[in-house]
Amino acid sequence: MADIELRVPDAVFNRIRRHLGPVADSMTNKDLVEEALTQLIWAAGESVRGRFILSSERDGSDVARLRMRSLDYARGMATSSRKPKL
């Protein structure tokens, strides 16, 4: 297990908590970081498979694609001879 020390401004966690609403009341900052890492692992796996992470309105309009350097790298690895292990 890796021990990581992060210095994250309170404003970042406050913003996350506002978005999550009441469910965030029972979560520690550590819980929030673990959930964020879980989401990144999932997104990287999808990218390796050539898939995109998208968001849209309920009716499918106004589609936006999540762009992150790490996901672009994972997608690029999928087309190379070196496959990352997820």
Backbone as ProteinMPNN parsed JSONL, in Angstrom:
{"seq_chain_A": "MADIELRVPDAVFNRIRRHLGPVADSMTNKDLVEEALTQLIWAAGESVRGRFILSSERDGSDVARLRMRSLDYARGMATSSRKPKL", "coords_chain_A": {"N_chain_A": [[0.849, -1.179, 0.0], [0.515, 2.203, -0.799], [1.556, 5.128, 0.81], [0.342, 8.316, 0.732], [0.765, 11.748, 0.863], [-1.249, 14.455, 0.591], [-1.788, 17.85, -0.131], [-4.527, 19.524, -0.17], [-6.553, 22.191, -1.028], [-9.1, 23.412, 1.161], [-11.263, 24.452, -0.187], [-11.534, 22.878, -2.465], [-12.454, 20.368, -1.533], [-14.783, 21.295, -0.348], [-16.217, 22.123, -2.585], [-16.612, 19.664, -3.919], [-18.196, 18.389, -1.973], [-20.47, 20.042, -2.013], [-21.473, 19.423, -4.554], [-22.076, 16.698, -4.242], [-23.951, 16.675, -2.227], [-26.145, 15.663, 0.497], [-25.148, 13.009, 0.848], [-22.421, 13.263, 1.07], [-21.987, 14.047, 3.643], [-21.515, 11.865, 5.26], [-19.063, 11.02, 4.487], [-15.514, 10.871, 4.606], [-12.646, 12.971, 3.867], [-10.699, 11.262, 2.916], [-12.288, 9.141, 2.003], [-13.507, 10.428, -0.171], [-11.301, 10.904, -1.851], [-10.529, 8.258, -2.385], [-12.781, 7.417, -3.832], [-12.557, 9.104, -6.04], [-10.166, 8.158, -7.17], [-10.98, 5.573, -7.824], [-12.841, 6.153, -9.804], [-11.118, 7.257, -11.724], [-9.546, 5.018, -12.37], [-11.499, 3.39, -13.561], [-12.23, 5.053, -15.743], [-9.802, 5.159, -17.129], [-9.55, 2.491, -17.897], [-11.728, 2.278, -19.646], [-10.851, 4.058, -21.596], [-8.565, 2.747, -22.563], [-9.84, 0.752, -23.91], [-10.674, 2.123, -26.072], [-12.87, 3.705, -25.737], [-14.921, 6.605, -25.001], [-15.448, 9.018, -22.407], [-18.379, 10.465, -21.708], [-20.734, 13.157, -21.263], [-24.101, 14.222, -21.073], [-27.201, 15.978, -21.685], [-30.359, 14.807, -20.357], [-31.914, 14.067, -22.564], [-30.049, 13.407, -24.426], [-28.855, 15.468, -25.757], [-26.475, 18.186, -26.144], [-23.782, 17.128, -25.807], [-20.804, 16.445, -24.055], [-17.349, 15.788, -23.876], [-15.146, 14.173, -21.654], [-11.95, 15.286, -21.164], [-8.766, 14.39, -20.424], [-5.314, 14.408, -19.763], [-4.17, 11.985, -18.863], [-6.088, 10.094, -19.655], [-6.047, 10.378, -22.418], [-3.483, 9.452, -22.866], [-3.732, 6.768, -22.005], [-5.551, 5.858, -23.923], [-3.959, 6.118, -26.2], [-2.022, 4.213, -25.611], [-3.448, 1.936, -26.048], [-3.459, 1.588, -28.733], [-0.877, 1.084, -29.281], [1.945, -1.208, -29.192], [2.506, -1.785, -26.6], [0.658, -2.641, -23.903], [-1.053, -1.275, -21.186], [-1.343, -2.524, -17.833], [-4.267, -2.911, -16.142]], "CA_chain_A": [[0.0, 0.0, 0.0], [1.266, 3.451, -0.884], [1.138, 6.245, 1.651], [0.439, 9.548, -0.038], [0.344, 12.954, 1.579], [-1.734, 15.475, -0.337], [-2.243, 19.115, 0.436], [-5.627, 19.94, -1.024], [-7.265, 23.315, -0.415], [-10.443, 23.117, 1.663], [-12.244, 24.85, -1.206], [-11.733, 21.761, -3.398], [-13.347, 19.411, -0.887], [-16.09, 21.947, -0.172], [-16.897, 22.077, -3.894], [-17.058, 18.279, -4.113], [-19.288, 18.142, -1.032], [-21.658, 20.745, -2.52], [-22.007, 18.652, -5.685], [-22.597, 15.406, -3.785], [-25.104, 16.871, -1.354], [-26.173, 15.025, 1.813], [-24.349, 11.779, 0.943], [-21.058, 13.64, 1.436], [-21.898, 14.259, 5.093], [-21.011, 10.65, 5.912], [-17.797, 10.649, 3.853], [-14.312, 11.606, 4.982], [-11.86, 13.396, 2.715], [-10.062, 10.042, 2.419], [-13.315, 8.448, 1.214], [-13.694, 11.155, -1.426], [-10.12, 10.655, -2.679], [-10.618, 6.869, -2.843], [-13.801, 7.369, -4.886], [-12.003, 9.765, -7.224], [-9.208, 7.238, -7.779], [-11.767, 4.49, -8.42], [-13.4, 6.67, -11.053], [-10.022, 7.394, -12.678], [-9.203, 3.67, -12.831], [-12.557, 2.986, -14.497], [-12.13, 5.867, -16.957], [-8.607, 4.733, -17.857], [-9.89, 1.211, -18.521], [-12.593, 2.569, -20.788], [-10.019, 4.702, -22.616], [-7.737, 1.697, -23.162], [-10.723, 0.019, -24.823], [-11.034, 3.008, -27.166], [-14.137, 4.352, -25.449], [-14.858, 7.972, -24.503], [-16.29, 9.334, -21.265], [-19.228, 11.554, -22.182], [-21.825, 13.67, -20.45], [-25.107, 14.868, -21.916], [-28.504, 16.205, -21.074], [-31.155, 13.566, -20.32], [-32.418, 13.713, -23.901], [-28.909, 13.092, -25.294], [-28.32, 16.672, -26.386], [-25.388, 18.909, -25.478], [-22.786, 16.131, -25.402], [-19.465, 16.932, -23.723], [-16.396, 14.693, -23.662], [-14.132, 14.389, -20.626], [-10.59, 15.258, -21.701], [-7.696, 14.416, -19.432], [-4.049, 13.938, -20.334], [-3.968, 10.573, -18.527], [-6.992, 9.276, -20.463], [-5.522, 10.406, -23.785], [-2.317, 8.563, -22.861], [-4.235, 5.392, -21.94], [-6.129, 5.548, -25.231], [-2.826, 5.956, -27.098], [-1.382, 2.939, -25.291], [-4.29, 0.868, -26.583], [-3.133, 1.397, -30.148], [0.536, 0.733, -29.409], [2.224, -2.614, -28.878], [2.581, -1.914, -25.137], [-0.657, -2.506, -23.278], [-0.954, -1.097, -19.742], [-2.095, -3.484, -17.02], [-5.207, -2.194, -15.266]], "C_chain_A": [[0.891, 1.237, 0.0], [0.691, 4.47, 0.084], [1.381, 7.519, 0.861], [-0.032, 10.705, 0.832], [-0.013, 14.009, 0.542], [-2.114, 16.727, 0.434], [-3.274, 19.663, -0.541], [-6.36, 21.082, -0.334], [-8.672, 22.896, 0.028], [-11.504, 23.435, 0.616], [-12.53, 23.714, -2.187], [-12.704, 20.754, -2.788], [-14.728, 20.013, -0.648], [-16.898, 21.918, -1.467], [-17.429, 20.673, -4.183], [-18.263, 17.995, -3.228], [-20.58, 18.839, -1.469], [-22.307, 19.96, -3.655], [-22.648, 17.346, -5.224], [-23.811, 15.535, -2.872], [-25.002, 16.077, -0.063], [-25.336, 13.753, 1.939], [-22.921, 12.088, 1.396], [-20.89, 13.831, 2.935], [-21.311, 13.05, 5.812], [-19.66, 10.211, 5.349], [-16.65, 11.519, 4.357], [-13.609, 12.084, 3.707], [-11.15, 12.195, 2.088], [-11.044, 9.253, 1.559], [-13.481, 9.104, -0.158], [-12.522, 10.916, -2.381], [-10.16, 9.23, -3.225], [-11.658, 6.728, -3.959], [-13.29, 8.01, -6.169], [-11.004, 8.849, -7.932], [-9.915, 6.058, -8.438], [-12.342, 4.931, -9.757], [-12.31, 6.82, -12.117], [-9.606, 6.033, -13.227], [-10.226, 3.19, -13.851], [-12.415, 3.737, -15.825], [-10.911, 5.464, -17.782], [-8.865, 3.401, -18.561], [-10.774, 1.394, -19.738], [-11.783, 3.178, -21.933], [-9.135, 3.689, -23.323], [-8.554, 0.907, -24.175], [-11.185, 0.889, -26.0], [-12.334, 3.759, -26.953], [-13.896, 5.76, -24.91], [-15.792, 8.126, -23.307], [-17.062, 10.596, -21.645], [-20.26, 11.943, -21.135], [-22.815, 14.331, -21.399], [-26.332, 15.205, -21.082], [-29.282, 14.894, -21.124], [-31.63, 13.117, -21.698], [-31.292, 13.415, -24.899], [-28.297, 14.302, -25.98], [-27.157, 17.238, -25.565], [-24.327, 17.948, -24.933], [-21.436, 16.802, -25.159], [-18.578, 15.723, -23.425], [-15.402, 15.085, -22.586], [-12.76, 14.242, -21.264], [-9.619, 15.382, -20.544], [-6.45, 13.843, -20.083], [-3.849, 12.448, -20.073], [-4.865, 9.662, -19.366], [-6.545, 9.244, -21.92], [-4.316, 9.471, -23.903], [-2.77, 7.106, -22.856], [-4.82, 4.968, -23.281], [-5.018, 5.318, -26.25], [-2.104, 4.639, -26.862], [-2.154, 1.779, -25.909], [-3.939, 0.586, -28.047], [-1.666, 1.048, -30.362], [0.72, -0.75, -29.071], [2.327, -2.847, -27.38], [1.219, -1.665, -24.549], [-0.476, -2.32, -21.775], [-1.778, -2.144, -19.015], [-2.961, -2.704, -16.054], [-5.801, -3.118, -14.249]], "O_chain_A": [[1.892, 1.298, 0.713], [-0.525, 4.649, 0.161], [2.487, 7.767, 0.382], [-1.092, 10.643, 1.455], [0.818, 14.403, -0.277], [-2.691, 16.656, 1.518], [-2.932, 20.196, -1.597], [-6.75, 20.952, 0.826], [-9.343, 22.121, -0.653], [-12.531, 22.758, 0.545], [-13.648, 23.599, -2.688], [-13.661, 20.334, -3.439], [-15.734, 19.31, -0.739], [-18.112, 21.715, -1.447], [-18.563, 20.515, -4.636], [-19.248, 17.42, -3.69], [-21.667, 18.282, -1.31], [-23.531, 19.84, -3.719], [-23.67, 16.937, -5.775], [-24.608, 14.604, -2.76], [-23.899, 15.836, 0.429], [-24.858, 13.444, 3.03], [-22.284, 11.254, 2.039], [-19.77, 13.781, 3.445], [-20.68, 13.196, 6.858], [-19.166, 9.14, 5.7], [-16.79, 12.732, 4.514], [-13.943, 11.649, 2.605], [-11.014, 12.121, 0.866], [-10.671, 8.749, 0.499], [-13.582, 8.419, -1.176], [-12.726, 10.746, -3.583], [-9.86, 9.01, -4.398], [-11.436, 5.997, -4.924], [-13.559, 7.514, -7.263], [-10.998, 8.772, -9.16], [-9.491, 5.595, -9.497], [-12.333, 4.172, -10.726], [-12.555, 6.54, -13.291], [-9.342, 5.905, -14.423], [-9.859, 2.642, -14.89], [-12.472, 3.134, -16.897], [-10.982, 5.43, -19.011], [-8.44, 3.211, -19.7], [-10.58, 0.727, -20.755], [-12.005, 2.851, -23.099], [-8.965, 3.754, -24.541], [-8.02, 0.445, -25.184], [-11.987, 0.449, -26.824], [-12.851, 4.382, -27.88], [-12.809, 6.071, -24.424], [-16.809, 7.439, -23.213], [-16.475, 11.654, -21.874], [-20.606, 11.162, -20.249], [-22.425, 14.926, -22.403], [-26.473, 14.775, -19.937], [-28.906, 13.975, -21.851], [-31.734, 11.92, -21.963], [-31.553, 13.196, -26.082], [-27.317, 14.166, -26.712], [-26.904, 16.811, -24.438], [-24.019, 17.962, -23.741], [-20.985, 17.622, -25.959], [-19.015, 14.758, -22.797], [-14.873, 16.196, -22.598], [-12.442, 13.199, -21.836], [-9.647, 16.351, -19.785], [-6.53, 12.897, -20.866], [-3.406, 11.72, -20.962], [-4.445, 8.569, -19.748], [-6.649, 8.212, -22.584], [-4.149, 8.784, -24.911], [-2.248, 6.294, -23.621], [-4.607, 3.84, -23.723], [-5.124, 4.416, -27.081], [-1.624, 4.015, -27.809], [-1.567, 0.754, -26.254], [-4.11, -0.534, -28.528], [-1.251, 0.751, -31.482], [-0.231, -1.444, -28.712], [2.246, -3.99, -26.928], [0.679, -0.568, -24.688], [0.197, -3.133, -21.142], [-2.801, -2.599, -19.527], [-2.457, -1.928, -15.243], [-6.613, -2.692, -13.428]]}, "name": "protein", "num_of_chains": 1, "seq": "MADIELRVPDAVFNRIRRHLGPVADSMTNKDLVEEALTQLIWAAGESVRGRFILSSERDGSDVARLRMRSLDYARGMATSSRKPKL"}
